[in-house]
Amino acid sequence: KAGVTQTPRYLIKTRGQQVTLSCSPISGHRSVSWYQQTPGQGLQFLFEYFSETQRNKGNFPGRFSGRQFSNSRSEMNVSTLELGDSALYLCASSKTGGNNQPQHFGDGTRLSIL
Amino acid sequence: SQELEQSPQSLIVQEGKNLTINCTSSKTLYGLYWYKQKYGEGLIFLMMLQKGGEEKSHEKITAKLDEKKQQSSLHITASQPSHAGIYLCGADDYGQNFVFGPGTRLSVLP
């Protein structure tokens, strides 16, 4: 069974640009969550999508957005990139996203802002 | 919102030694998860604990959730270099989102 797949693995952008990251969940998983990981702040929840709807949202500015497609694949977009957006972005999937379900993570996309 | 603390922040042990990592919650835990992360990679799910007093083991790793469901420990017996990495505890934040502790960095010296 294939795991969670994130593309691209590495990305370099400059300030002011925008970026789109992609996540394909494990087959049969309908919940997809996104996290930002930085050395200073650790792992922080961005948002969760289930059945093409954003179900939960973390405390991030509106520059961070996402969407989910009918096949459960998800994308997240960051507009007007800032230096502080440099981070490892992780995607995780679970069957329905409810309590008491482990999330399974992809290897992440490392975004560097110059 | 729920906050998770982990101790120690980092740990260096000699191969073969036992070690324990702790995770403490500011609120009652309704689901506690342990993950392992190698630098720059994704998180690998280790175990999930739900009930007070619950204990689970996988190979040489044992995780426990205390009766009050506010503290969990991860114990590694006879550590090996393959155990090295960052261990994170995570919990459902009362249905709002998922929170993680800051992580414990483990190094195992051969």
Interface residues (C-beta under 8 A of the other chain):
Chain A: V4 Q6 S33 Y35 G42 L43 F45 E48 N56 K57 G58 L88 L90 A92 N99 N100 P102 Q103 H104 F105 G106 D107 G108 R110
Chain B: Y30 G31 Y33 Y35 G40 E41 G42 L43 I44 F45 M48 Q50 L88 G90 D92 G95 Q96 N97 F98 V99 F100 G101 P102 G103
